[in-house]
Amino acid sequence: MSERSKSLYQQFTMLSPGEFRRLIKIADWRAGDGVTKLTLENEVSENLFYIISGSVCVQKGEHRFLVEDGGFIGEVGYLLNSPASGTTTAAPGTLYLNWNGQELANLERRYPGIRVALRDLINIDMAGKVAESLGTNDILTSAQV
């Protein structure tokens, strides 16, 4: 594994090293430019994203907020094959992974362990976002202990 992959693996410890390599092999490493939209509100995205470092601005109607290091973008659309709930833009210099949803779904079918671990990671991420939006982040923190 490259040094940057080894560092990233610390955020994906639910995966074995072999599973992690398979998952990363089909991902594109990208950097945000502050202009490119990752998802568009009410449009189906063909991709799943993971923020390695930096932040992504999420706009849902009139509301804006940031998703930072270690967060998924497009996870609800990926899991439910539904339109994006917001428009997202990676800030300049934000490093993120981009998976083609179809390739990722194929990988999950071939390797059930990857499917289980990835969906656990996505569920934890979504639970954190819900807790934060409700102002109940302490509940998630105590549940993770």
C-alpha positions as a Markdown table, in Angstrom:
| # | Residue | x | y | z |
|---|---|---|---|---|
| 1 | Met | 0.0 | 0.0 | 0.0 |
| 2 | Ser | 1.2 | 3.5 | -0.7 |
| 3 | Glu | 1.8 | 5.9 | 2.2 |
| 4 | Arg | -1.4 | 7.8 | 1.5 |
| 5 | Ser | -3.4 | 4.6 | 1.4 |
| 6 | Lys | -1.9 | 3.4 | 4.6 |
| 7 | Ser | -2.9 | 6.7 | 6.3 |
| 8 | Leu | -6.4 | 6.4 | 4.9 |
| 9 | Tyr | -6.8 | 2.8 | 6.0 |
| 10 | Gln | -6.9 | 4.0 | 9.6 |
| 11 | Gln | -10.4 | 5.4 | 8.7 |
| 12 | Phe | -11.5 | 2.1 | 7.2 |
| 13 | Thr | -10.4 | -0.4 | 9.8 |
| 14 | Met | -13.6 | -2.4 | 9.5 |
| 15 | Leu | -12.1 | -3.7 | 6.2 |
| 16 | Ser | -9.2 | -6.2 | 6.0 |
| 17 | Pro | -6.1 | -4.8 | 4.2 |
| 18 | Gly | -7.1 | -6.9 | 1.1 |
| 19 | Glu | -10.6 | -5.6 | 1.1 |
| 20 | Phe | -9.4 | -2.1 | 1.5 |
| 21 | Arg | -7.0 | -2.4 | -1.4 |
| 22 | Arg | -9.9 | -3.7 | -3.6 |
| 23 | Leu | -12.1 | -0.8 | -2.5 |
| 24 | Ile | -9.4 | 1.8 | -3.2 |
| 25 | Lys | -8.4 | 0.2 | -6.5 |
| 26 | Ile | -11.7 | 1.3 | -8.0 |
| 27 | Ala | -11.7 | 4.8 | -6.5 |
| 28 | Asp | -10.4 | 7.9 | -8.1 |
| 29 | Trp | -8.4 | 10.3 | -5.9 |
| 30 | Arg | -9.5 | 13.8 | -6.5 |
| 31 | Ala | -9.0 | 17.4 | -5.2 |
| 32 | Gly | -11.8 | 19.9 | -4.9 |
| 33 | Asp | -11.7 | 23.2 | -6.8 |
| 34 | Gly | -14.6 | 25.0 | -5.2 |
| 35 | Val | -16.5 | 24.9 | -8.4 |
| 36 | Thr | -17.2 | 21.3 | -9.4 |
| 37 | Lys | -20.5 | 20.0 | -8.1 |
| 38 | Leu | -20.2 | 16.4 | -6.6 |
| 39 | Thr | -24.0 | 16.1 | -6.4 |
| 40 | Leu | -27.0 | 18.2 | -7.6 |
| 41 | Glu | -30.1 | 18.4 | -5.4 |
| 42 | Asn | -32.9 | 16.2 | -6.7 |
| 43 | Glu | -30.8 | 14.6 | -9.3 |
| 44 | Val | -29.5 | 11.0 | -9.2 |
| 45 | Ser | -25.8 | 10.8 | -8.8 |
| 46 | Glu | -23.8 | 7.9 | -10.3 |
| 47 | Asn | -21.1 | 8.3 | -7.6 |
| 48 | Leu | -20.3 | 7.9 | -3.9 |
| 49 | Phe | -17.7 | 10.2 | -2.4 |
| 50 | Tyr | -15.5 | 10.1 | 0.7 |
| 51 | Ile | -13.8 | 13.2 | 2.1 |
| 52 | Ile | -10.3 | 12.4 | 3.1 |
| 53 | Ser | -9.3 | 15.9 | 4.2 |
| 54 | Gly | -10.9 | 19.3 | 3.8 |
| 55 | Ser | -14.6 | 20.1 | 3.5 |
| 56 | Val | -17.6 | 19.9 | 1.2 |
| 57 | Cys | -20.4 | 22.5 | 1.3 |
| 58 | Val | -23.8 | 21.0 | 1.2 |
| 59 | Gln | -26.8 | 23.2 | 0.1 |
| 60 | Lys | -30.3 | 21.9 | 0.8 |
| 61 | Gly | -32.8 | 24.5 | -0.3 |
| 62 | Glu | -31.9 | 27.6 | 1.7 |
| 63 | His | -29.7 | 25.7 | 4.3 |
| 64 | Arg | -26.0 | 25.3 | 4.0 |
| 65 | Phe | -23.6 | 23.3 | 6.1 |
| 66 | Leu | -20.2 | 21.6 | 5.8 |
| 67 | Val | -19.2 | 18.0 | 5.8 |
| 68 | Glu | -15.6 | 17.5 | 6.8 |
| 69 | Asp | -12.8 | 14.9 | 7.0 |
| 70 | Gly | -14.1 | 11.4 | 7.1 |
| 71 | Gly | -17.6 | 12.0 | 5.8 |
| 72 | Phe | -19.4 | 10.4 | 2.9 |
| 73 | Ile | -21.2 | 12.4 | 0.2 |
| 74 | Gly | -24.0 | 10.8 | -1.9 |
| 75 | Glu | -24.5 | 7.9 | 0.5 |
| 76 | Val | -28.2 | 8.1 | 0.7 |
| 77 | Gly | -28.5 | 8.2 | -3.1 |
| 78 | Tyr | -26.1 | 5.3 | -3.4 |
| 79 | Leu | -27.9 | 3.1 | -0.8 |
| 80 | Leu | -31.4 | 3.9 | -2.0 |
| 81 | Asn | -30.7 | 4.7 | -5.7 |
| 82 | Ser | -32.5 | 8.0 | -5.1 |
| 83 | Pro | -31.9 | 11.6 | -6.0 |
| 84 | Ala | -29.4 | 13.6 | -4.0 |
| 85 | Ser | -30.9 | 15.5 | -1.1 |
| 86 | Gly | -28.6 | 18.5 | -1.7 |
| 87 | Thr | -26.0 | 20.1 | -4.0 |
| 88 | Thr | -22.5 | 19.5 | -2.8 |
| 89 | Thr | -19.2 | 21.3 | -3.7 |
| 90 | Ala | -15.8 | 20.3 | -2.5 |
| 91 | Ala | -13.8 | 23.3 | -1.2 |
| 92 | Pro | -10.5 | 24.1 | -3.0 |
| 93 | Gly | -7.8 | 21.7 | -1.9 |
| 94 | Thr | -10.2 | 19.2 | -0.4 |
| 95 | Leu | -9.0 | 15.6 | -1.0 |
| 96 | Tyr | -11.7 | 13.1 | -1.7 |
| 97 | Leu | -12.3 | 9.6 | -3.2 |
| 98 | Asn | -14.8 | 9.1 | -6.0 |
| 99 | Trp | -16.4 | 5.7 | -6.7 |
| 100 | Asn | -18.5 | 5.0 | -9.6 |
| 101 | Gly | -21.7 | 3.6 | -8.1 |
| 102 | Gln | -22.1 | 0.8 | -10.5 |
| 103 | Glu | -18.5 | -0.4 | -10.1 |
| 104 | Leu | -18.9 | -0.2 | -6.3 |
| 105 | Ala | -22.1 | -2.1 | -6.4 |
| 106 | Asn | -20.4 | -4.8 | -8.5 |
| 107 | Leu | -17.5 | -5.0 | -6.0 |
| 108 | Glu | -20.0 | -5.3 | -3.1 |
| 109 | Arg | -21.7 | -8.2 | -4.9 |
| 110 | Arg | -18.5 | -10.0 | -5.4 |
| 111 | Tyr | -17.1 | -9.4 | -1.9 |
| 112 | Pro | -19.9 | -9.5 | 0.8 |
| 113 | Gly | -17.3 | -8.6 | 3.5 |
| 114 | Ile | -16.7 | -5.3 | 1.7 |
| 115 | Arg | -20.5 | -4.7 | 1.4 |
| 116 | Val | -21.0 | -5.2 | 5.2 |
| 117 | Ala | -18.0 | -3.1 | 6.3 |
| 118 | Leu | -18.7 | -0.3 | 3.8 |
| 119 | Arg | -22.4 | -0.1 | 4.8 |
| 120 | Asp | -21.4 | -0.1 | 8.5 |
| 121 | Leu | -19.1 | 2.9 | 7.8 |
| 122 | Ile | -21.9 | 4.7 | 5.9 |
| 123 | Asn | -24.4 | 4.0 | 8.6 |
| 124 | Ile | -22.1 | 5.4 | 11.3 |
| 125 | Asp | -21.5 | 8.4 | 9.1 |
| 126 | Met | -25.2 | 9.0 | 8.6 |
| 127 | Ala | -26.0 | 8.5 | 12.3 |
| 128 | Gly | -23.4 | 11.1 | 13.1 |
| 129 | Lys | -24.9 | 13.6 | 10.6 |
| 130 | Val | -28.4 | 13.0 | 12.1 |
| 131 | Ala | -27.2 | 13.4 | 15.7 |
| 132 | Glu | -25.4 | 16.6 | 14.7 |
| 133 | Ser | -28.4 | 18.0 | 12.9 |
| 134 | Leu | -30.5 | 17.3 | 16.0 |
| 135 | Gly | -27.9 | 18.7 | 18.4 |
| 136 | Thr | -27.6 | 15.3 | 20.0 |
| 137 | Asn | -24.0 | 14.6 | 19.1 |
| 138 | Asp | -23.3 | 13.5 | 22.7 |
| 139 | Ile | -25.6 | 10.5 | 22.2 |
| 140 | Leu | -23.5 | 9.3 | 19.3 |
| 141 | Thr | -20.3 | 9.8 | 21.2 |
| 142 | Ser | -21.4 | 7.8 | 24.2 |
| 143 | Ala | -22.8 | 5.1 | 21.9 |
| 144 | Gln | -19.5 | 4.7 | 20.1 |
| 145 | Val | -17.6 | 4.2 | 23.4 |
